[in-house]
Amino acid sequence: MSPKYEVIIYWSKEDEAFIAEVPELPGCAADGPSYAEALAAAEVVIREWLETAKALGRPIPEARGRLAYA
């Protein structure tokens, strides 16, 4: 089962890569040379973020779906 967190993907000219940010999980972001690779990397870091938060006993935000301001 895959968590349902919103992922925002955009091209960064400065980084020359696609950036995938997960606004509901502070600091959770990934990148890749293509849109698909950035999304795949984001899926990995989402799982790692959740595993780390759980291991440290930190609260895990519920996925809200589409954010109102996005």
C-alpha positions in Angstrom: 0.0 0.0 0.0 1.4 3.4 -1.0 0.8 6.5 1.2 -1.4 9.1 -0.5 0.6 12.2 0.1 0.6 15.1 -2.4 3.8 15.4 -4.5 4.6 18.6 -6.3 7.0 18.2 -9.2 8.7 21.0 -11.1 11.7 21.7 -13.2 14.6 23.5 -11.5 16.8 25.3 -14.0 19.4 25.9 -11.2 19.6 22.2 -10.4 19.0 21.0 -13.9 16.6 18.4 -12.5 13.0 17.8 -11.7 12.3 18.4 -8.0 9.6 16.5 -6.2 8.4 18.0 -2.9 6.0 16.5 -0.4 4.5 19.5 1.5 2.8 17.5 4.2 6.1 15.9 5.3 8.6 18.6 6.3 11.9 18.3 4.6 10.7 15.5 2.4 11.9 16.0 -1.2 13.7 14.2 -4.0 15.0 14.9 -7.5 15.6 13.2 -10.8 16.7 13.8 -14.4 13.1 13.1 -15.6 9.6 13.7 -14.2 9.1 9.9 -13.7 12.5 9.4 -12.0 11.8 12.3 -9.6 8.4 10.8 -8.8 10.0 7.4 -8.2 12.6 8.9 -5.9 9.9 10.8 -4.0 8.1 7.5 -3.4 11.3 6.1 -1.8 11.9 9.1 0.4 8.3 9.2 1.5 8.6 5.6 2.8 11.9 6.4 4.4 10.5 9.6 6.0 7.6 7.6 7.5 9.9 4.8 8.7 12.2 7.3 10.4 9.4 9.2 12.1 7.9 5.9 13.3 11.3 4.7 14.7 11.8 8.0 16.5 8.3 8.0 17.9 7.3 11.2 16.0 3.8 11.9 14.8 3.0 11.0 11.3 0.7 13.4 9.5 -2.4 12.0 7.8 -2.5 12.4 4.1 -4.9 15.2 3.2 -4.8 14.8 -0.5 -4.8 17.9 -2.7 -3.8 21.0 -0.7 -6.0 24.0 -0.9 -3.1 26.4 -1.7 -1.4 24.3 -4.3 
